[in-house]
Amino acid sequence: MSGWCRELLAEHRLSASDLIWPVFIQEGKNIETPILSMPGVSRVTLDILVEKVKAAHGLGIHAVALFPVIEAKLKSPMGDEALFPNNLVCRAIKEIKNAVPDIGVIADVALDPYTSHGQDGVVENGQILNDATIKILCKQAIVQAKAGCDIVAPSDMMDGRIGAIRSALESEGFQNTLILSYAAKYASSLYGPFRDAVDSAKFLGAADKRTYQMNPANSDEAMREIALDIEEGADMVMVKPGLAYLDIVQRAASSFQVPVLAYQVSGEYAMIKAAAANGWLEGEAVMLESLLAFKRAGARAIFTYAAADIVYLLGNT
């Protein structure tokens, strides 16, 4: 079949509007710190962030997601820094919105960047306290909404947090702030480079998050978790990781009426980059193919660290 005909009959297409760009932010000025385990990705200070967001918006990217690197001296057992209106994330939201008002800003609602133990929740006697954590997450979401973010994205996997955050937002007048729930977030081994990026691995140590993240062996459980979060008020839901869980993406997209998003996580991204660097595969082609697989499975939008590079590539092919 001729190339033009293949394109004409293609069932799915990838475009800039499908991609959300996750970015890592740090304190300081004019500093860009490469992340060794994520080739092509860096932690950046807010002045550099704003310029990168402007460039991404110019390429057609409609949304960015913020992930902070919190200095060790600001971490605490309860993650108090997450609640301060002048914290790194809140300042980033304001600066982006001042510079590029039309781009969507997604803020991660979770305590692990801020806790001295690296867990997503309050810990007591080695146990995660679900309800105590939710109270803090509600306050964090309100602080982010007041800073001007468009979407709060609870990624913690505490039970009942979506309904609580929805009520908290509406009680403060933020009815139009959307909730993206990480409804099916698996206890995956593919998060390693991300934990390097946000400098949380050393705080988590030998502990893990299996008591609240999902068992990779389960798929029906994911459908139940997604249904519960939608019932509680989620506007959209996330499946994470993405490529290794395309069956979950497909089931969710077929079963529910809200948008289903997928995350090409750090390990998935890093594997492609590492193989390409060794000459084992054609990196750009494989990255495009993997992102198209998300679309084919039914993902409405995709978080990918390759967003800016892929959009530039799409515009020049």
MARDRENLUM-624421 format. One record per atom (N, C-alpha, C, O): x, y, z. Coordinates in steps of 0.001 Angstrom, whole numbers, padded with zeros to 6 digits, always signed. Layout:
XYZ;...
***
This chain:
+000848-001186+000000;+000000+000000+000000;+000890+001246+000000;+001875+001314+000736;+000545+002201-000809;+001314+003437-000911;+001282+004212+000401;+000347+004085+001191;+002321+005017+000617;+002416+005788+001839;+001244+006714+002054;+000733+006827+003169;+000802+007394+000975;-000319+008331+001123;-001590+007594+001522;-002415+008113+002273;-001732+006380+001011;-002937+005601+001298;-002909+005086+002745;-003938+005051+003419;-001720+004688+003208;-001587+004266+004603;-002003+005399+005541;-002706+005179+006527;-001558+006610+005217;-001918+007761+006047;-003411+008064+005963;-004047+008388+006966;-003951+007957+004776;-005363+008245+004565;-006251+007306+005377;-007289+007720+005893;-005847+006060+005487;-006673+005042+006134;-006281+004768+007583;-006840+003874+008220;-005329+005528+008100;-004892+005305+009482;-006053+005500+010452;-006801+006471+010337;-006202+004604+011383;-007305+004669+012351;-007014+005606+013524;-007942+006124+014144;-005742+005825+013830;-005381+006677+014966;-004221+007575+014577;-003352+007186+013796;-004218+008783+015130;-003144+009731+014879;-002682+010351+016188;-003449+010490+017140;-001419+010715+016207;-000837+011367+017364;-000608+012831+017035;-000069+013158+015978;-001017+013716+017944;-000828+015145+017714;-000366+015824+018995;-000370+015218+020066;+000031+017083+018877;+000499+017837+020038;-000556+017909+021129;-000231+017886+022316;-001809+017995+020734;-002888+018142+021712;-003120+016880+022537;-003864+016905+023517;-002481+015770+022141;-002607+014524+022899;-001610+014442+024061;-001733+013568+024918;-000628+015344+024094;+000515+015175+024977;+000538+016189+026116;+000265+017374+025924;+000871+015694+027300;+001078+016524+028493;+002532+016350+028905;+003041+015231+028978;+003189+017467+029172;+004624+017442+029443;+004896+017536+030942;+004664+018592+031529;+005377+016479+031578;+005768+016549+032989;+007132+017233+033105;+008060+016911+032363;+007246+018182+034043;+008499+018905+034230;+008906+018863+035702;+008060+018868+036596;+010220+018821+035933;+010769+018781+037288;+011333+020154+037632;+012115+020722+036870;+010935+020678+038774;+011335+022032+039154;+012159+022010+040443;+011963+021159+041311;+013085+022969+040545;+013956+023063+041703;+014156+024528+042077;+013863+025428+041290;+014658+024751+043283;+014934+026099+043745;+016213+026634+043087;+017028+025874+042564;+016362+027963+043130;+017550+028601+042596;+017243+029465+041401;+016085+029779+041125;+018276+029844+040701;+018127+030700+039527;+019111+030275+038445;+020298+030069+038697;+018585+030153+037248;+019378+029823+036063;+020182+028537+036244;+021359+028459+035893;+019503+027526+036808;+020138+026222+037015;+019340+025152+036293;+018122+025061+036445;+020028+024352+035516;+019425+023202+034837;+020281+021985+035158;+021443+021909+034760;+019695+021031+035885;+020443+019871+036364;+020000+018620+035613;+018889+018141+035839;+020829+018080+034732;+020453+016869+033995;+020197+015690+034940;+020881+015530+035950;+019208+014877+034594;+018884+013673+035361;+019503+012491+034622;+019054+012126+033536;+020527+011902+035209;+021318+010903+034499;+020499+009698+034061;+020751+009132+032997;+019523+009301+034869;+018729+008125+034531;+017580+008433+033576;+016825+007538+033195;+017450+009709+033188;+016412+010114+032228;+017053+011016+031171;+016900+012236+031230;+017762+010434+030213;+018474+011235+029218;+017559+012250+028524;+016468+011915+028063;+018034+013494+028462;+017265+014553+027823;+016339+015299+028759;+015701+016269+028351;+016249+014859+030032;+015370+015488+031016;+016223+016117+032109;+017228+015546+032534;+015808+017306+032563;+016538+018014+033613;+015590+018567+034663;+014404+018771+034403;+016124+018804+035842;+015446+019645+036819;+015790+021087+036465;+016932+021387+036116;+014805+021981+036554;+015068+023371+036167;+014529+024330+037220;+013562+024033+037921;+015178+025487+037313;+014673+026543+038173;+013550+027280+037448;+013368+027111+036243;+012807+028088+038177;+011576+028656+037627;+011814+029599+036468;+010973+029686+035572;+012938+030314+036453;+013211+031210+035329;+013386+030425+034034;+012896+030830+032980;+014086+029304+034123;+014259+028447+032937;+012945+027761+032591;+012597+027624+031418;+012217+027331+033620;+010922+026677+033395;+010004+027537+032540;+009408+027051+031579;+009892+028799+032883;+008981+029679+032150;+009353+029738+030668;+008475+029698+029807;+010641+029833+030371;+011057+029883+028969;+010763+028573+028248;+010372+028576+027081;+010951+027456+028943;+010660+026156+028335;+009156+025978+028100;+008741+025413+027088;+008356+026460+029033;+006907+026363+028864;+006448+027238+027703;+005580+026834+026929;+007012+028410+027579;+006685+029266+026432;+006990+028542+025117;+006181+028556+024189;+008156+027915+025051;+008540+027195+023834;+007610+026019+023578;+007209+025778+022439;+007262+025283+024637;+006361+024142+024477;+004989+024586+023990;+004391+023946+023126;+004501+025675+024543;+003203+026207+024113;+003259+026622+022652;+002296+026433+021909;+004374+027182+022245;+004537+027556+020846;+004519+026378+019904;+004142+026514+018741;+004929+025207+020403;+004910+023981+019603;+003521+023337+019558;+003279+022428+018764;+002612+023814+020415;+001258+023266+020409;+000924+022392+021597;-000138+021769+021618;+001806+022325+022595;+001511+021561+023808;+000562+022382+024671;+000813+023559+024930;-000528+021762+025117;-001578+022490+025814;-001502+022412+027331;-002201+023160+028016;-000665+021519+027876;-000637+021366+029325;+000710+020855+029803;+001383+020082+029122;+001089+021311+031007;+002292+020810+031679;+001906+020324+033069;+000944+020807+033665;+002665+019369+033573;+002447+018834+034921;+003705+019083+035747;+004816+018807+035295;+003528+019602+036950;+004651+020026+037779;+005008+018987+038842;+004138+018470+039542;+006305+018694+038945;+006807+017793+039976;+008012+018454+040641;+009019+018719+039985;+007908+018721+041951;+008955+019492+042624;+010069+018642+043224;+009853+017503+043639;+011260+019221+043259;+012375+018666+044008;+012509+019536+045255;+012959+020678+045175;+012120+018999+046395;+012077+019758+047637;+013378+019552+048416;+013832+018424+048607;+013956+020643+048852;+015206+020563+049603;+015006+019761+050890;+013950+019829+051520;+016027+019008+051266;+015929+018122+052426;+015541+018879+053695;+014797+018358+054525;+016038+020093+053847;+015762+020856+055064;+014286+021253+055180;+013830+021628+056260;+013538+021172+054070;+012119+021540+054079;+011205+020330+054248;+009993+020484+054400;+011771+019142+054221;+010963+017928+054385;+010661+017688+055860;+011445+018049+056738;+009508+017071+056113;+009107+016788+057490;+008235+015544+057506;+007759+015126+056450;+008008+014935+058669;+007179+013730+058724;+005761+013937+058183;+005178+013011+057619;+005201+015135+058346;+003831+015417+057906;+003782+016107+056552;+002695+016349+056028;+004935+016431+055973;+004949+017106+054678;+004414+018525+054731;+003716+018959+053814;+004733+019252+055792;+004157+020580+056015;+004396+021549+054860;+003545+022394+054583;+005526+021441+054189;+005862+022371+053101;+004818+022347+051993;+004651+023339+051283;+004119+021237+051836;+003093+021125+050790;+001957+022109+050986;+001233+022410+050037;+001781+022623+052207;+000629+023464+052533;+000954+024954+052526;+000064+025774+052755;+002197+025319+052270;+002568+026724+052298;+002253+027384+050949;+002669+026872+049909;+001533+028497+050946;+001121+029129+049683;+002264+029692+048860;+002076+030046+047696;+003450+029780+049452;+004597+030284+048693;+005620+029186+048434;+006799+029465+048214;+005159+027924+048462;+006103+026838+048197;+006481+026797+046716;+005946+027557+045909;+007385+025925+046378;+007948+025886+045025;+006876+025667+043965;+006875+026345+042937;+005968+024731+044203;+004926+024435+043213;+004001+025631+043019;+003665+025981+041888;+003590+026253+044111;+002664+027386+044001;+003314+028554+043269;+002662+029222+042466;+004596+028805+043540;+005292+029866+042807;+005418+029522+041333;+005311+030400+040477;+005644+028250+041030;+005742+027830+039627;+004412+028020+038898;+004379+028486+037759;+003326+027659+039560;+002000+027838+038951;+001781+029305+038599;+001368+029630+037486;+002057+030180+039548;+001829+031615+039329;+002695+032153+038203;+002220+032922+037368;+003951+031759+038173;+004847+032277+037140;+004463+031774+035755;+004509+032524+034781;+004081+030499+035671;+003638+029981+034374;+002386+030699+033904;+002300+031112+032747;+001412+030851+034797;+000143+031480+034425;+000326+032946+034061;-000392+033467+033207;+001274+033611+034695;+001555+035006+034332;+002190+035105+032949;+001915+036040+032196;+003044+034131+032621;+003777+034169+031353;+002994+033571+030195;+003044+034077+029074;+002262+032480+030474;+001527+031767+029420;+000130+031437+029949;-000129+030292+030318;-000764+032409+029994;-002079+032190+030619;-002888+031059+030006;-003713+030443+030681;-002652+030781+028718;-003500+029815+028021;-003063+028371+028181;-003779+027467+027752;-001921+028129+028781;-001491+026735+028923;-002078+026156+030207;-002173+026848+031221;-002472+024885+030158;-003008+024224+031333;-001898+023815+032284;-000847+023336+031859;-002139+024009+033575;-001155+023629+034587;-001776+022579+035505;-002834+022791+036095;-001091+021442+035608;-001538+020322+036430;-000608+020206+037628;+000610+020128+037470;-001183+020196+038830;-000385+020104+040052;-000609+018756+040719;-001745+018321+040905;+000482+018106+041072;+000437+016801+041725;+000022+016973+043182;+000635+017737+043927;-001029+016251+043580;-001457+016263+044982;-000950+014980+045624;-001530+013909+045448;+000128+015105+046361;+000751+013960+047032;+001789+014505+047987;+002305+015605+047785;+002100+013754+049019;+003010+014238+050043;+004432+013715+049897;+005336+014218+050565;+004657+012714+049038;+005978+012092+049018;+007135+013041+048688;+008237+012813+049188;+006951+014101+047869;+008096+015005+047687;+008442+015783+048957;+009551+016299+049094;+007488+015860+049879;+007621+016742+051037;+007911+016007+052343;+008297+016636+053329;+007729+014673+052367;+007893+013940+053619;+009330+013459+053790;+010006+013107+052823;+009774+013454+055027;+011136+013022+055333;+011292+011508+055232;+012413+011000+055230;+010166+010778+055147;+010212+009320+055011;+009917+008854+053587;+010040+007664+053295;+009531+009765+052698;+009328+009429+051295;+008021+008758+050949;+007794+008407+049791;+007153+008572+051933;+005848+007967+051659;+004847+009036+051242;+005060+010227+051468;+003737+008587+050622;+002703+009506+050139;+001734+009934+051241;+000858+010765+051006;+001886+009378+052425;+000949+009678+053492;+001610+009795+054846;+002817+009604+054992;+000789+010113+055833;+001244+010205+057212;+001552+008793+057718;+000769+007868+057505;+002672+008640+058374;+003105+007328+058869;+003104+007324+060393;+003618+008239+061036;+002513+006273+060952;+002534+006084+062401;+002756+004610+062694;+001988+003760+062246;+003795+004313+063438;+004148+002920+063773;+004261+002047+062525;+003851+000886+062515;+004829+002639+061478;+005054+001901+060247;+003844+001750+059353;+003928+001112+058303;+002709+002330+059751;+001480+002225+058972;+001108+003576+058349;+001330+004625+058954;+000544+003541+057140;+000048+004750+056499;-001344+005060+057050;-002231+004207+057013;-001532+006259+057551;-002821+006677+058102;-003653+007324+056993;-003425+008477+056629;-004606+006582+056468;-005390+007017+055322;-006146+008325+055602;-005986+009294+054860;-006953+008365+056645;-007827+009506+056889;-007040+010757+057265;-007385+011861+056843;-005996+010586+058050;-005156+011735+058410;-004477+012317+057176;-004320+013532+057052;-004080+011440+056275;-003447+011893+055040;-004426+012686+054185;-004068+013723+053627;-005657+012202+054081;-006660+012874+053248;-006884+014313+053701;-007028+015207+052867;-006915+014543+054996;-007113+015908+055499;-006018+016844+055001;-006283+017996+054657;-004791+016342+054964;-003673+017157+054479;-003763+017347+052967;-003504+018438+052460;-004128+016294+052255;-004245+016393+050798;-005297+017424+050389;-005117+018141+049405;-006387+017495+051141;-007425+018498+050845;-006858+019906+050963;-007134+020767+050128;-006069+020133+052000;-005458+021452+052189;-004455+021745+051079;-004369+022873+050595;-003703+020731+050680;-002729+020900+049596;-003427+021267+048296;-002978+022163+047581;-004520+020583+047987;-005263+020862+046752;-005804+022288+046750;-005777+022953+045715;-006289+022761+047879;-006818+024127+047959;-005703+025150+047752;-005894+026140+047046;-004545+024917+048360;-003409+025817+048184;-003027+025908+046708;-002746+026993+046199;-003020+024768+046030;-002666+024757+044609;-003731+025460+043760;-003405+026184+042819;-004994+025240+044097;-006076+025909+043371;-005996+027414+043558;-006201+028165+042604;-005705+027863+044758;-005576+029299+045017;-004409+029900+044236;-004449+031071+043859;-003373+029099+043992;-002224+029573+043217;-002558+029710+041741;-001855+030400+041002;-003645+029044+041302;-004085+029204+039928;-003983+027988+039042;-004136+028108+037826;-003726+026796+039615;-003631+025620+038753;-005010+025266+038185;-006042+025569+038784;-005002+024632+037040;-006242+024270+036362;-006750+022896+036783;-007956+022657+036849;-005809+022001+037065;-006151+020618+037410;-005322+020198+038614;-004102+020363+038618;-005974+019661+039629;-005243+019006+040722;-005275+017507+040440;-006291+016956+040017;-004135+016867+040687;-003989+015464+040294;-003542+014623+041480;-002342+014427+041670;-004477+014121+042285;-004116+013264+043417;-003486+011954+042933;-004128+011157+042249;-002233+011752+043296;-001511+010555+042845;-001148+009633+043997;-000343+008717+043828;-001729+009861+045160;-001332+009210+046395;-001946+007833+046606;-001364+006992+047291;-003125+007595+046019;-003858+006328+046126;-004456+006072+047509;-004672+004917+047876;-004727+007125+048283;-005487+006952+049520;-006955+006716+049184;-007462+007264+048205;-007634+005916+049977;-009048+005627+049742;-009918+006811+050159;-009773+007341+051261;-010820+007220+049271;-011783+008258+049586;-011296+009677+049386;-012016+010625+049697;-010079+009843+048869;-009550+011210+048802;-010198+012047+047717;-010226+013272+047836;-010725+011429+046654;-011319+012222+045576;-012578+012940+046052;-012748+014133+045799;-013458+012219+046738;-014662+012849+047262;-014340+013956+048243;-014976+015010+048224;-013348+013726+049107;-012966+014730+050094;-012377+015967+049425;-012700+017092+049808;-011518+015768+048433;-010913+016904+047728;-011967+017667+046941;-011946+018897+046910;-012885+016953+046305;-013972+017625+045571;-014784+018509+046514;-015079+019657+046181;-015148+017991+047680;-015922+018778+048643;-015128+019978+049131;-015668+021077+049264;-013849+019766+049396;-013003+020857+049886;-012877+021959+048839;-012975+023139+049172;-012665+021593+047594;-012537+022590+046531;-013824+023397+046378;-013790+024623+046272;-014936+022708+046367;-016202+023406+046167;-016551+024299+047351;-017158+025357+047179;-016167+023872+048553;-016439+024704+049727;-015633+025996+049695;-016005+026975+050341;-014524+026004+048943;-013690+027193+048820;-013962+027963+047527;-013260+028925+047216;-014980+027540+046778;-015350+028248+045558;-014603+027833+044315;-014623+028555+043318;-013940+026682+044344;-013170+026219+043184;-013911+025110+042438;-013359+024039+042183;-015164+025386+042093;-015970+024404+041365;-015387+024085+039992;-015619+022998+039463;-014632+025019+039407;-014108+024829+038059;-012714+024220+038028;-012160+023991+036953;-012145+023958+039198;-010857+023273+039235;-011097+021781+039018;-011831+021145+039774;-010477+021235+037987;-010705+019838+037624;-009862+018905+038490;-008817+019285+039019;-010349+017675+038617;-009605+016642+039341;-009237+015521+038377;-010099+014879+037776;-007938+015307+038250;-007410+014148+037528;-006959+013146+038568;-005954+013359+039247;-007687+012064+038698;-007346+011061+039708;-006419+009993+039133;-006701+009396+038093;-005313+009767+039829;-004497+008589+039543;-005261+007416+040143;-004944+006949+041237;-006253+006952+039429;-007183+005956+039958;-006607+004548+039903;-006919+003714+040753;-005775+004283+038916;-005150+002960+038773;-003646+003157+038696;-003044+003120+037623;-003057+003369+039874;-001609+003562+039961;-001009+002313+040598;-001275+001985+041754;-000198+001636+039810;+000341+000346+040235;+001664+000493+040998;+002422+001438+040779;+001916-000446+041881;+003183-000513+042614;+004226-001096+041666;+004592-002267+041761;+004689-000261+040761;+005534-000696+039660;+007015-000515+039966;+007401+000336+040767;+007828-001323+039319;+009280-001178+039401;+009808-000217+038346;+011020-000069+038191;+008911+000432+037623;+009299+001335+036533;+009413+002792+036961;+009606+003668+036117;+009296+003066+038260;+009333+004450+038742;+010726+004908+039176;+010893+006051+039600;+011715+004040+039076;+013040+004359+039603;+013625+005678+039130;+014038+006482+039966;+013682+005942+037831;+014251+007219+037383;+013481+008437+037888;+014078+009484+038137;+012163+008311+038041;+011379+009423+038588;+011833+009734+040010;+011988+010898+040380;+012041+008699+040796;+012474+008919+042176;+013867+009519+042226;+014191+010249+043163;+014696+009225+041234;+015975+009940+041104;+015718+011414+040804;+016364+012299+041366;+014771+011660+039915;+014506+013026+039464;+014034+013927+040594;+014460+015077+040688;+013155+013415+041456;+012634+014228+042560;+013427+014007+043848;+013083+014542+044902;+014501+013203+043746;+015417+012988+044867;+014707+012400+046083;+014974+012793+047218;+013793+011445+045832;+013039+010855+046934;+013495+009452+047305;+013149+008951+048375;+014264+008813+046434;+014639+007414+046662;+015404+007234+047970;+015181+006265+048697;+016298+008161+048264;+017117+008003+049475;+016294+008183+050743;+016662+007669+051799;+015163+008922+050644;+014312+009111+051815;+013390+007906+052012;+013074+007537+053143;+012963+007301+050910;+012124+006114+050994;+012927+004912+051477;+012412+004056+052197;+014201+004857+051069;+015087+003776+051517;+014611+002414+051048;+014249+002245+049884;+014609+001448+051948;+014214+000083+051601;+012712-000127+051663;+012224-001211+051344;+011974+000900+052070;+010510+000784+052154;+009894+000772+050762;+010572+001063+049777;+008607+000436+050680;+007902+000456+049407;+006499+001017+049626;+006149+001426+050732;+005701+001029+048554;+004372+001629+048617;+003281+000615+048268;+002201+000984+047807;+003572-000645+048490;+002663-001705+048063;+001388-001776+048883;+000409-002377+048439;+001374-001177+050072;+000158-001248+050874;-000945-000339+050343;-002110-000510+050702;-000593+000634+049486;-001630+001519+048953;-001624+001644+047432;-002640+002020+046848;-000511+001340+046780;-000545+001252+045323;-001005-000140+044902;-000983-001070+045707;-001422-000288+043641;-002081-001513+043202;-001106-002632+042864;+000028-002392+042451;-001573-003850+043050;-000818-005051+042699;-000783-005193+041176;-001840-005243+040548;+000411-005260+040565;+000493-005409+039107;-000229-006636+038564;-000485-006708+037362;-000562-007597+039412;-001258-008804+038960;-002749-008572+038746;-003420-009429+038170;-003293-007428+039196;-004743-007233+039215;-005228-006265+038145;-004627-005215+037918;-006313-006631+037502;-006959-005736+036535;-008398-005403+036932;-008823-004259+036774;-009155-006376+037443;-010524-006086+037897;-010506-005051+039018;-011391-004199+039098;-009498-005129+039879;-009381-004152+040965;-009265-002737+040398;-009826-001794+040956;-008540-002591+039293;-008394-001267+038677;-009745-000704+038257;-010005+000487+038427;-010596-001549+037714;-011913-001085+037297;-012737-000628+038500;-013471+000357+038421;-012611-001346+039604;-013342-000935+040816;-012815+000399+041347;-013592+001273+041731;-011501+000546+041366;-010910+001791+041860;-011309+002977+040984;-011619+004054+041494;-011299+002779+039680;-011675+003855+038759;-013139+004228+038956;-013481+005410+039007;-014004+003222+039067;-015438+003481+039252;-015691+004271+040536;-016514+005187+040551;-014993+003920+041601;-015160+004631+042869;-014727+006081+042753;-015402+006971+043270;-013610+006332+042083;-013118+007707+041963;-014037+008560+041087;-014239+009745+041355;-014584+007955+040051;-015540+008681+039217;-016788+009021+040024;-017308+010134+039942;-017260+008054+040800;-018439+008283+041639;-018188+009409+042643;-019104+010159+042982;-016949+009523+043116;-016616+010555+044093;-016406+011927+043466;-016328+012926+044181;-016312+011992+042136;-016224+013303+041504;-015021+013555+040630;-014771+014704+040265;-014253+012520+040273;-013120+012721+039373;-013608+013116+037985;-014555+012529+037461;-012958+014110+037395;-013310+014550+036040;-012623+013700+034978;-013118+013560+033860;-011481+013138+035343;-010714+012276+034445;-009864+011362+035311;-009625+011650+036484;-009408+010257+034727;-008652+009279+035510;-007360+008905+034799;-007252+008987+033575;-006388+008492+035599;-005078+008128+035087;-004801+006646+035300;-005150+006081+036337;-004171+006022+034307;-003591+004692+034453;-002077+004870+034426;-001528+005460+033495;-001409+004355+035454;+000037+004529+035577;+000645+003273+036173;+000173+002786+037200;+001706+002730+035533;+002328+003082+034269;+001381+002882+033084;+000267+002379+033229;+001860+003289+031917;+001007+003229+030748;+001296+002072+029812;+000450+001199+029620;+002489+002058+029225;+002771+001084+028172;+002683-000344+028681;+002215-001226+027961;+003122-000586+029900;+003065-001936+030460;+001659-002317+030909;+001418-003463+031290;+000721-001358+030867;-000641-001584+031346;-001674-001129+030316;-002725-000594+030669;-001364-001347+029046;-002290-000942+027986;-003619-001683+028068;-004644-001170+027621;-003608-002894+028639;-004871-003611+028800;-005786-002868+029764;-007005-002870+029590;-005204-002230+030788;-005995-001462+031745;-006519-000195+031086;-007671+000185+031290;-005676+000454+030300;-006112+001649+029560;-007294+001300+028668;-008296+002016+028644;-007174+000197+027937;-008236-000185+027002;-009529-000521+027738;-010608-000105+027317;-009427-001269+028833;-010634-001621+029600;-011295-000382+030174;-012518-000248+030129;-010500+000514+030707;-011052+001721+031315;-011720+002608+030265;-012819+003117+030485;-011053+002789+029126;-011604+003637+028075;-012907+003060+027525;-013793+003810+027114;-013027+001750+027516;-014234+001097+027007;-015359+001063+028034;-016529+000934+027676;-015001+001181+029315;-015984+000983+030377;-016551+002259+030968;-017647+002252+031530;-015806+003367+030844;-016210+004588+031535;-016333+005752+030567;-015699+005777+029513;-017166+006719+030948;-017454+007844+030070;-016518+009028+030285;-016508+009953+029473;-015735+009019+031355;-014812+010129+031579;-013523+009883+030792;-013225+008739+030448;-012754+010938+030501;-011482+010744+029798;-010510+009886+030605;-010365+010053+031816;-009856+008977+029914;-008828+008136+030517;-007473+008604+029994;-007255+008665+028784;-006569+008930+030906;-005225+009346+030547;-004243+008237+030904;-004538+007371+031728;-003084+008273+030281;-002045+007289+030576;-000717+008003+030747;-000492+009073+030183;+000156+007395+031533;+001458+007999+031840;+002560+007097+031302;+002714+005958+031743;+003327+007619+030342;+004547+006917+029936;+005585+007241+031013;+006216+008298+030979;+005751+006339+031953;+006522+006650+033158;+008021+006664+032875;+008482+006290+031797;+008756+007105+033881;+010183+007345+033715;+010943+006115+033236;+011829+006216+032387;+010590+004947+033787;+011290+003736+033372;+011021+003372+031930;+011924+002920+031227;+009794+003561+031478;+009445+003286+030083;+010192+004235+029149;+010716+003828+028112;+010228+005498+029538;+010959+006505+028761;+012450+006188+028741;+013087+006213+027688;+013000+005888+029919;+014441+005678+030024;+014907+004448+029245;+015999+004456+028677;+014094+003397+029214;+014484+002192+028473;+014650+002483+026988;+015597+002015+026357;+013723+003259+026435;+013820+003607+025015;+015060+004452+024769;+015802+004222+023814;+015280+005447+025650;+016424+006333+025479;+017750+005570+025600;+018681+005804+024830;+017823+004666+026564;+019062+003910+026766;+019350+002984+025589;+020488+002882+025132;+018312+002314+025104;+018502+001418+023962;+018914+002196+022719;+019751+001741+021939;+018318+003373+022541;+018673+004207+021389;+020122+004686+021499;+020849+004712+020507;+020534+005063+022708;+021902+005541+022905;+022928+004461+022592;+024051+004759+022185;+022536+003204+022785;+023435+002083+022487;+023323+001606+021040;+024003+000662+020638;+022471+002256+020269;+022312+001878+018878;+021511+000621+018660;+021586+000011+017593;+020743+000222+019660;+019991-001027+019581;+018643-000857+018895;+018056-001833+018426;+018155+000361+018835;+016913+000638+018121;+016878+002106+017729;+017685+002910+018197;+015939+002439+016870;+015782+003813+016396;+014878+004564+017382;+013659+004392+017379;+015487+005383+018211;+014793+005986+019332;+013554+006773+018985;+012509+006579+019606;+013644+007665+017999;+012494+008501+017664;+011331+007666+017158;+010180+007913+017518;+011627+006683+016327;+010573+005840+015769;+009899+005009+016854;+008678+004852+016852;+010688+004483+017771;+010114+003663+018842;+009298+004529+019798;+008242+004104+020266;+009776+005740+020092;+009024+006634+020966;+007674+006973+020339;+006647+006936+021017;+007672+007302+019058;+006418+007586+018358;+005484+006386+018374;+004285+006527+018612;+006037+005207+018122;+005229+003990+018085;+004605+003701+019448;+003442+003310+019542;+005396+003899+020500;+004884+003621+021839;+003774+004591+022210;+002792+004188+022833;+003907+005860+021842;+002873+006840+022157;+001608+006597+021331;+000494+006802+021812;+001791+006164+020097;+000623+005821+019277;-000130+004634+019874;-001350+004539+019744;+000599+003733+020527;-000048+002595+021178;-000993+003048+022282;-002041+002438+022494;-000627+004111+022982;-001519+004665+024005;-002826+005138+023377;-003911+004877+023896;-002703+005841+022246;-003898+006318+021551;-004753+005149+021077;-005977+005174+021205;-004113+004141+020539;-004841+002978+020035;-005598+002272+021149;-006685+001739+020929;-005021+002271+022346;-005663+001619+023491;-006830+002431+024032;-007670+001908+024764;-006883+003719+023670;-008015+004535+024094;-007681+005707+024989;-008587+006395+025458;-006393+005957+025244;-006013+007087+026084;-006378+008403+025399;-006075+008610+024224;-007029+009280+026146;-007403+010585+025611;-006206+011530+025586;-006093+012372+024695;-005323+011389+026556;-004107+012199+026621;-003012+011382+027276;-003282+010410+027982;-001757+011791+027033;-000611+011001+027471;+000409+011906+028152;+000828+012917+027589;+000803+011535+029365;+001934+012186+030017;+003208+011564+029448;+003374+010345+029495;+004101+012379+028916;+005368+011856+028421;+006452+012908+028532;+006231+014076+028211;+007632+012490+028991;+008780+013378+029093;+009318+013739+027716;+010115+014667+027578;+008886+013014+026714;+009331+013271+025346;+008416+014233+024604;+008579+014424+023399;+007458+014844+025290;+006423+015632+024623;+006986+016682+023680;+006597+016737+022514;+007902+017522+024172;+008416+018610+023337;+009174+018063+022130;+009021+018569+021019;+009986+017035+022344;+010747+016450+021234;+009825+015817+020202;+010040+015957+018998;+008795+015119+020679;+007886+014433+019764;+007062+015433+018964;+006842+015238+017769;+006606+016501+019613;+005822+017510+018897;+006669+018178+017823;+006199+018427+016713;+007914+018464+018161;+008810+019041+017163;+009000+018081+016000;+009007+018491+014839;+009156+016797+016319;+009310+015772+015276;+008071+015671+014407;+008173+015588+013183;+006898+015679+015034;+005639+015588+014277;+005482+016765+013324;+004924+016623+012235;+005978+017926+013741;+005857+019113+012904;+006840+019159+011763;+006745+020016+010884;+007794+018229+011773;+008828+018243+010734;+008893+016924+009972;+009918+016585+009381;+007771+016177+009993;+007729+014921+009242;+006693+015018+008146;+006498+014064+007393;
***
